[in-house]
Amino acid sequence: MDVAATIRTPAVEPLERETIRRVAWRLIPLLMLGYFCAYLDRVNVGFAALTMNKMLGFSSAVFGFGAGLFFVGYFVAEIPSNLILDKVGARRWLARILVTWGIVSGLTAFVWNDWSFYAIRILLGLAEAGFYPGVVLYLIWWFPAAYRTRMMATFQSASTISNIIGPPISANLLSLDGIAGFSGWQWLFLIEALPPVIMGVLTWFLLTDRPTDAHWLRTDQREWLIKRLADERADREAIKTFSLGQAFSYPRMWLMTVTYFGQNVSAYGILMFLPLIVRGLGVAQSNTGYVAMLPYVCGLSAMAFFCIRSDLTGNRVAYCAAACVLCSAGLASAAAIGPSHPVLMIMAICCAAMGQSSIAATFWALPSALLTGIAAAGGIALINSIGNLGGWIGPWVFGLVKDATGSDALGLLALGSGPFIGAFALILAGHDRRMERIPGTRRV
């Protein structure tokens, strides 16, 4: 018997538990608040559309095209943004992103036609680019592999919470119509632009760049975390080390990019048009926000299940692919049911949201397990930037189909094809043992 190991084990387990808990409570709430603001400012345009489209003369195709242009700006700036974050640190760069996009989001209140709408959506994407993949990279810097999916799920839940709290707030802000000469949709953009600016200031003062800078940890906690992360990095690099160029040309990375593209087709197609879909079911405008939040209440509980099971089993591919299939099945069911059965249609959309909410949270454990260093910064940004173009294609296609058919059904079916193709790509990418938990790691 290894007496030294027997003596060490009881001491190491509490140290690990205390360290991870302290890091999580220090960092995750701040990151969640930032992402809550991000989602609020990304998708409030869907509620603005309830009155903005008529006032500015936007068709469904014009609105869908313009709303999705956010991701064109996002695509252009994503990789440079993440490489800068890796160089200058998360604290300064994430704070800059938050303040910049808050200002640009507020300027959306002053668009006057389709081209000004297109321009401001591209600028908003440029301003926000790098926040989400920057946080994914930041979590790699701070959390060992055994905890990463759960921490990602906790962070990701901010988007779902935003989709629960945001709709009633956004719908009620439309009632400010006429105050100080502004329309309700203009007040929506102006008021919801303030939280990210405030969060930018808080991030500058409260976020810590790396574990080596974490003086709020005890010395033994900081040393344990630095060593654990260094050991995991060495284990992965012993299997294969990627340069930035190799990461960009690795076939498995491109298959994962297809998966992320497909899930964004459905995610943002639903987000941008859900208020209009709900309104089309005969729901009063004042109640639209409350009905639109229901799918994301369901999604929050499903996300917890998928992520816990993914961490416990280490089978990342299976759970992410299953979430993709569930999303596709829900959207196909909603298309088949149609608006003549509104309750059943909302239930089907709830099933789709359960899958949709679980995809990204389980997905990011895959590339983060393969890449380290600058390759992780660039590779994660590559997947996110190209994958997020699906957030442009989804709303645009939905709007085109709706204008052509006058119905939501075929549009929902088109959105459902995205995650289905994504599941197929993920299965083709296959399993890699670096995607699992590092053997022998403990859980809290």
C-alpha positions as CSV (number, residue, x, y, z in Angstrom):
1,M,0.0,0.0,0.0
2,D,1.2,3.5,-0.9
3,V,1.1,5.1,2.6
4,A,1.9,8.5,1.2
5,A,-1.1,8.4,-1.2
6,T,-3.3,7.2,1.6
7,I,-2.3,10.2,3.8
8,R,-2.6,12.7,0.9
9,T,-6.0,11.8,-0.5
10,P,-8.2,13.2,2.3
11,A,-6.2,16.5,2.2
12,V,-6.3,16.9,-1.6
13,E,-10.0,16.3,-2.0
14,P,-11.1,19.2,0.2
15,L,-8.5,21.4,-1.3
16,E,-9.8,20.7,-4.8
17,R,-13.4,21.2,-3.8
18,E,-12.7,24.4,-2.0
19,T,-10.6,25.8,-4.8
20,I,-13.1,25.1,-7.6
21,R,-16.0,26.4,-5.5
22,R,-14.2,29.6,-4.7
23,V,-13.1,30.2,-8.3
24,A,-16.6,29.5,-9.6
25,W,-18.3,31.9,-7.2
26,R,-15.8,34.6,-7.9
27,L,-15.8,34.4,-11.7
28,I,-19.0,32.7,-13.0
29,P,-21.6,35.2,-11.8
30,L,-19.7,38.1,-13.3
31,L,-19.4,36.3,-16.7
32,M,-23.1,35.3,-16.5
33,L,-24.2,38.9,-16.0
34,G,-22.2,39.9,-19.1
35,Y,-23.6,37.1,-21.2
36,F,-27.1,38.0,-20.0
37,C,-26.6,41.5,-21.3
38,A,-25.2,40.1,-24.6
39,Y,-28.3,38.0,-25.3
40,L,-30.6,40.7,-24.2
41,D,-29.1,43.1,-26.8
42,R,-28.8,40.4,-29.5
43,V,-32.4,39.3,-29.5
44,N,-34.4,42.3,-28.3
45,V,-34.7,43.2,-31.9
46,G,-37.3,40.4,-32.2
47,F,-39.6,42.3,-29.8
48,A,-38.8,45.6,-31.4
49,A,-40.0,44.1,-34.7
50,L,-43.6,43.9,-33.3
51,T,-43.9,47.6,-33.9
52,M,-40.7,48.7,-35.6
53,N,-41.3,46.6,-38.8
54,K,-44.7,48.3,-39.5
55,M,-43.3,51.8,-38.7
56,L,-40.2,51.4,-40.9
57,G,-42.0,49.3,-43.6
58,F,-39.8,46.2,-43.1
59,S,-41.0,42.9,-44.7
60,S,-40.2,39.6,-42.9
61,A,-37.3,39.0,-45.4
62,V,-35.8,42.5,-44.8
63,F,-36.1,42.1,-41.0
64,G,-34.7,38.5,-41.0
65,F,-31.8,39.5,-43.3
66,G,-31.0,42.6,-41.2
67,A,-31.3,40.9,-37.9
68,G,-28.9,38.2,-39.0
69,L,-26.3,40.7,-40.3
70,F,-25.1,40.9,-36.7
71,F,-23.2,37.7,-37.4
72,V,-21.4,39.1,-40.5
73,G,-19.7,41.7,-38.3
74,Y,-19.2,39.0,-35.7
75,F,-17.5,36.8,-38.3
76,V,-15.1,39.5,-39.4
77,A,-13.8,40.5,-36.0
78,E,-14.1,37.2,-34.1
79,I,-10.6,35.6,-34.6
80,P,-8.7,38.9,-34.3
81,S,-10.6,39.6,-31.1
82,N,-9.8,36.3,-29.5
83,L,-6.1,36.6,-30.4
84,I,-6.0,40.0,-28.8
85,L,-7.7,38.7,-25.7
86,D,-5.1,36.0,-25.4
87,K,-2.4,38.6,-25.6
88,V,-3.7,41.5,-23.5
89,G,-5.9,39.5,-21.0
90,A,-9.6,39.0,-20.5
91,R,-10.2,41.7,-18.0
92,R,-9.4,44.7,-20.3
93,W,-10.6,43.1,-23.5
94,L,-14.0,41.8,-22.2
95,A,-14.6,45.2,-20.5
96,R,-13.9,47.0,-23.8
97,I,-16.3,44.7,-25.7
98,L,-19.1,45.2,-23.2
99,V,-19.0,49.0,-23.3
100,T,-18.7,49.2,-27.1
101,W,-21.6,46.9,-27.8
102,G,-23.8,48.7,-25.3
103,I,-23.2,52.0,-27.1
104,V,-23.9,50.5,-30.5
105,S,-27.0,48.7,-29.3
106,G,-28.4,52.0,-28.0
107,L,-27.8,53.6,-31.4
108,T,-30.2,51.1,-33.0
109,A,-33.0,53.2,-31.6
110,F,-32.2,55.8,-34.4
111,V,-32.3,53.6,-37.5
112,W,-34.7,55.1,-40.1
113,N,-34.7,52.6,-43.1
114,D,-33.5,49.2,-44.1
115,W,-29.9,50.2,-45.0
116,S,-29.4,52.0,-41.7
117,F,-30.8,48.9,-39.9
118,Y,-28.4,46.7,-41.9
119,A,-25.4,48.9,-41.0
120,I,-26.1,49.1,-37.3
121,R,-26.6,45.3,-37.0
122,I,-23.2,44.8,-38.7
123,L,-21.6,47.3,-36.3
124,L,-23.2,45.6,-33.3
125,G,-21.6,42.3,-34.4
126,L,-18.2,44.0,-34.8
127,A,-18.6,45.5,-31.3
128,E,-19.6,42.3,-29.6
129,A,-17.3,39.9,-31.5
130,G,-15.0,37.9,-29.2
131,F,-17.1,38.0,-26.0
132,Y,-18.5,34.5,-26.2
133,P,-15.4,32.7,-27.5
134,G,-13.3,34.8,-25.2
135,V,-15.2,33.4,-22.2
136,V,-14.9,29.9,-23.6
137,L,-11.1,30.4,-23.7
138,Y,-11.2,32.1,-20.3
139,L,-12.9,29.0,-18.7
140,I,-10.1,26.8,-20.2
141,W,-7.6,29.0,-18.3
142,W,-9.4,28.6,-15.0
143,F,-11.2,25.2,-14.8
144,P,-9.8,21.6,-15.1
145,A,-11.5,19.4,-17.7
146,A,-13.7,17.5,-15.2
147,Y,-15.5,20.7,-14.4
148,R,-15.5,22.5,-17.7
149,T,-18.9,21.3,-19.2
150,R,-20.7,22.2,-15.9
151,M,-19.1,25.6,-15.7
152,M,-19.9,26.2,-19.4
153,A,-23.5,25.1,-18.8
154,T,-23.7,27.5,-15.8
155,F,-22.4,30.3,-17.9
156,Q,-24.5,29.4,-20.9
157,S,-27.6,29.3,-18.7
158,A,-27.4,33.1,-18.6
159,S,-28.6,33.2,-22.2
160,T,-31.5,31.0,-21.3
161,I,-32.3,33.1,-18.2
162,S,-32.2,36.1,-20.5
163,N,-34.7,34.5,-22.8
164,I,-36.9,33.9,-19.7
165,I,-36.6,37.3,-18.1
166,G,-36.0,39.3,-21.3
167,P,-39.3,38.8,-23.2
168,P,-41.6,40.2,-20.6
169,I,-39.3,43.2,-20.0
170,S,-38.9,43.8,-23.7
171,A,-42.7,43.5,-24.4
172,N,-43.5,45.9,-21.6
173,L,-40.9,48.4,-22.7
174,L,-42.9,48.7,-26.0
175,S,-45.7,50.3,-23.9
176,L,-43.5,53.4,-23.4
177,D,-44.6,54.5,-26.9
178,G,-44.8,58.3,-27.3
179,I,-42.8,59.3,-24.1
180,A,-40.4,62.1,-24.9
181,G,-41.3,61.7,-28.6
182,F,-39.8,58.2,-28.9
183,S,-41.6,55.1,-30.0
184,G,-41.7,52.1,-27.7
185,W,-39.2,50.1,-29.8
186,Q,-36.8,53.0,-29.5
187,W,-37.1,53.0,-25.7
188,L,-36.5,49.3,-25.7
189,F,-33.1,49.7,-27.4
190,L,-32.1,52.8,-25.3
191,I,-32.9,51.2,-21.9
192,E,-31.5,47.8,-22.6
193,A,-28.2,49.4,-23.8
194,L,-27.3,50.5,-20.3
195,P,-26.7,47.1,-18.6
196,P,-23.7,46.1,-20.8
197,V,-22.0,49.5,-20.2
198,I,-22.4,49.1,-16.4
199,M,-21.1,45.5,-16.7
200,G,-18.0,46.7,-18.7
201,V,-17.0,48.9,-15.8
202,L,-17.5,46.1,-13.2
203,T,-15.6,43.7,-15.4
204,W,-12.6,46.1,-15.5
205,F,-12.4,46.2,-11.7
206,L,-13.5,42.7,-10.7
207,L,-12.3,40.1,-13.3
208,T,-8.9,38.4,-12.8
209,D,-6.9,37.4,-15.9
210,R,-5.1,34.2,-14.9
211,P,-4.8,31.9,-11.9
212,T,-1.3,33.3,-11.2
213,D,-3.0,36.6,-10.5
214,A,-5.6,35.2,-8.2
215,H,-4.5,36.7,-4.9
216,W,-8.0,36.1,-3.5
217,L,-7.1,32.4,-3.5
218,R,-5.0,31.0,-0.6
219,T,-1.5,30.1,-1.7
220,D,-2.1,26.3,-1.5
221,Q,-5.3,26.8,-3.6
222,R,-3.6,28.8,-6.2
223,E,-0.6,26.4,-6.4
224,W,-2.9,23.4,-6.7
225,L,-5.0,25.0,-9.5
226,I,-1.9,26.1,-11.5
227,K,-0.3,22.7,-11.2
228,R,-3.5,20.8,-12.1
229,L,-4.1,23.0,-15.2
230,A,-0.4,22.6,-16.3
231,D,-0.5,18.9,-15.9
232,E,-3.7,18.6,-18.0
233,R,-2.2,20.7,-20.7
234,A,1.0,18.6,-20.7
235,D,-1.2,15.4,-21.0
236,R,-3.0,16.7,-24.0
237,E,0.1,18.1,-25.7
238,A,1.8,14.7,-25.2
239,I,-0.9,13.2,-27.5
240,K,-0.7,16.0,-30.1
241,T,0.2,19.7,-30.1
242,F,-1.5,22.0,-32.6
243,S,-0.1,25.1,-34.1
244,L,-2.5,27.8,-35.1
245,G,-2.3,26.8,-38.7
246,Q,-2.7,23.1,-37.9
247,A,-5.8,23.9,-35.9
248,F,-7.3,25.8,-38.8
249,S,-6.7,22.9,-41.2
250,Y,-7.7,20.0,-38.9
251,P,-10.7,18.1,-40.4
252,R,-12.3,17.4,-37.1
253,M,-12.4,21.1,-36.3
254,W,-14.3,21.8,-39.5
255,L,-16.8,19.1,-38.8
256,M,-17.4,20.7,-35.4
257,T,-17.8,24.0,-37.1
258,V,-20.6,22.5,-39.3
259,T,-22.3,21.4,-36.1
260,Y,-22.1,24.8,-34.5
261,F,-23.2,26.5,-37.7
262,G,-26.3,24.2,-37.8
263,Q,-27.3,24.8,-34.2
264,N,-27.1,28.6,-34.8
265,V,-29.4,28.3,-37.8
266,S,-32.1,27.1,-35.5
267,A,-31.1,29.0,-32.4
268,Y,-31.3,32.5,-33.9
269,G,-34.1,31.7,-36.3
270,I,-36.2,30.8,-33.3
271,L,-35.0,33.8,-31.2
272,M,-35.6,36.4,-33.8
273,F,-39.0,35.3,-34.9
274,L,-40.5,33.6,-31.8
275,P,-42.3,36.9,-30.7
276,L,-43.8,37.1,-34.2
277,I,-44.7,33.4,-34.2
278,V,-46.4,33.7,-30.8
279,R,-48.2,36.9,-31.9
280,G,-49.4,35.0,-35.0
281,L,-51.1,32.4,-32.8
282,G,-53.5,35.0,-31.5
283,V,-51.7,35.9,-28.3
284,A,-52.2,39.6,-27.2
285,Q,-49.1,41.8,-27.6
286,S,-49.0,42.4,-23.8
287,N,-48.8,38.6,-23.2
288,T,-46.4,37.8,-26.0
289,G,-43.4,38.0,-23.7
290,Y,-44.8,35.6,-21.2
291,V,-45.6,32.9,-23.8
292,A,-42.3,33.4,-25.5
293,M,-40.4,32.7,-22.3
294,L,-41.9,29.2,-21.8
295,P,-39.7,27.3,-24.2
296,Y,-36.6,28.6,-22.4
297,V,-37.9,27.6,-19.0
298,C,-38.1,24.1,-20.4
299,G,-34.6,24.5,-21.9
300,L,-33.0,25.5,-18.6
301,S,-33.9,22.2,-17.0
302,A,-32.9,20.1,-20.0
303,M,-29.5,21.9,-20.2
304,A,-28.7,20.8,-16.6
305,F,-29.5,17.2,-17.4
306,F,-27.5,17.0,-20.6
307,C,-24.4,18.7,-19.1
308,I,-24.3,16.7,-15.9
309,R,-24.6,13.5,-17.8
310,S,-21.9,14.6,-20.3
311,D,-19.5,15.3,-17.5
312,L,-20.3,12.1,-15.6
313,T,-19.9,9.8,-18.6
314,G,-17.3,11.7,-20.6
315,N,-19.3,10.9,-23.7
316,R,-19.4,14.4,-25.1
317,V,-20.3,13.5,-28.7
318,A,-23.3,11.4,-27.9
319,Y,-25.0,14.0,-25.6
320,C,-24.3,16.9,-27.9
321,A,-25.6,14.9,-31.0
322,A,-28.7,13.9,-29.0
323,A,-29.5,17.5,-28.1
324,C,-29.2,18.4,-31.8
325,V,-31.7,15.7,-32.8
326,L,-34.1,16.7,-30.1
327,C,-34.1,20.3,-31.4
328,S,-34.7,19.1,-35.0
329,A,-37.5,16.8,-33.9
330,G,-39.2,19.6,-31.9
331,L,-39.1,22.0,-34.8
332,A,-40.3,19.4,-37.3
333,S,-43.2,18.6,-35.0
334,A,-44.1,22.3,-34.6
335,A,-44.2,22.6,-38.4
336,A,-46.4,19.6,-38.7
337,I,-48.8,20.7,-36.0
338,G,-49.3,24.3,-37.3
339,P,-51.0,27.3,-35.9
340,S,-54.5,25.7,-35.9
341,H,-53.4,23.9,-32.6
342,P,-51.5,26.7,-30.8
343,V,-51.0,24.9,-27.5
344,L,-49.6,21.8,-29.1
345,M,-47.4,24.0,-31.3
346,I,-45.9,25.8,-28.3
347,M,-45.3,22.5,-26.6
348,A,-43.4,21.3,-29.7
349,I,-41.3,24.5,-29.7
350,C,-40.6,23.9,-26.0
351,C,-39.2,20.4,-26.9
352,A,-37.1,22.1,-29.6
353,A,-35.8,24.6,-27.0
354,M,-34.9,21.8,-24.6
355,G,-32.5,20.4,-27.3
356,Q,-31.4,23.8,-28.5
357,S,-30.4,25.1,-25.0
358,S,-28.3,21.9,-24.4
359,I,-26.3,22.0,-27.7
360,A,-23.8,24.8,-27.1
361,A,-23.3,23.9,-23.4
362,T,-22.2,20.4,-24.3
363,F,-20.5,21.3,-27.5
364,W,-17.6,23.5,-26.3
365,A,-16.1,20.7,-24.2
366,L,-15.1,19.1,-27.5
367,P,-12.8,21.7,-29.1
368,S,-11.5,22.9,-25.7
369,A,-10.3,19.4,-25.0
370,L,-8.3,19.2,-28.3
371,L,-6.5,22.5,-28.4
372,T,-4.2,24.4,-26.1
373,G,-2.5,27.8,-26.1
374,I,-2.7,30.1,-29.1
375,A,-4.3,27.2,-31.1
376,A,-7.2,27.2,-28.6
377,A,-7.7,30.9,-28.9
378,G,-7.7,30.9,-32.7
379,G,-9.5,27.5,-33.1
380,I,-12.4,28.4,-30.8
381,A,-12.8,31.8,-32.4
382,L,-12.8,30.1,-35.9
383,I,-15.6,27.7,-34.9
384,N,-17.6,30.5,-33.3
385,S,-17.1,33.0,-36.1
386,I,-18.0,30.7,-39.0
387,G,-20.6,28.8,-36.9
388,N,-22.3,32.1,-36.0
389,L,-23.0,32.8,-39.6
390,G,-25.8,30.3,-39.1
391,G,-27.3,33.0,-37.0
392,W,-27.6,35.1,-40.1
393,I,-28.8,32.3,-42.4
394,G,-31.5,31.1,-40.1
395,P,-33.5,34.3,-39.6
396,W,-33.0,35.2,-43.3
397,V,-34.2,31.9,-44.6
398,F,-37.1,31.9,-42.2
399,G,-38.1,35.4,-43.3
400,L,-37.9,34.5,-47.0
401,V,-39.9,31.3,-46.6
402,K,-42.6,33.2,-44.5
403,D,-42.9,35.9,-47.2
404,A,-43.2,33.3,-49.9
405,T,-45.7,31.0,-48.2
406,G,-47.4,33.3,-45.7
407,S,-46.9,30.5,-43.1
408,D,-44.4,29.7,-40.3
409,A,-44.5,25.9,-41.0
410,L,-42.0,25.5,-43.8
411,G,-39.7,28.1,-42.1
412,L,-39.6,26.0,-38.9
413,L,-38.9,22.9,-41.0
414,A,-36.0,24.7,-42.6
415,L,-34.6,25.8,-39.2
416,G,-34.8,22.2,-38.0
417,S,-32.5,21.0,-40.8
418,G,-29.6,22.9,-39.2
419,P,-29.1,20.9,-36.0
420,F,-29.9,17.7,-37.8
421,I,-27.0,18.2,-40.2
422,G,-25.0,19.3,-37.2
423,A,-25.6,16.0,-35.4
424,F,-24.5,14.1,-38.5
425,A,-21.3,16.1,-38.8
426,L,-20.5,15.5,-35.1
427,I,-20.9,11.8,-35.5
428,L,-18.6,11.9,-38.5
429,A,-16.1,13.8,-36.5
430,G,-16.1,10.9,-34.1
431,H,-14.7,10.5,-30.6
432,D,-11.3,11.5,-29.4
433,R,-10.0,10.4,-26.0
434,R,-8.9,14.0,-25.3
435,M,-12.6,14.9,-25.3
436,E,-13.1,12.8,-22.1
437,R,-12.4,13.8,-18.6
438,I,-8.8,13.4,-17.7
439,P,-8.6,10.0,-16.0
440,G,-8.4,10.1,-12.2
441,T,-9.8,13.6,-11.8
442,R,-12.2,14.2,-8.9
443,R,-15.5,16.0,-9.0
444,V,-17.1,18.4,-6.7
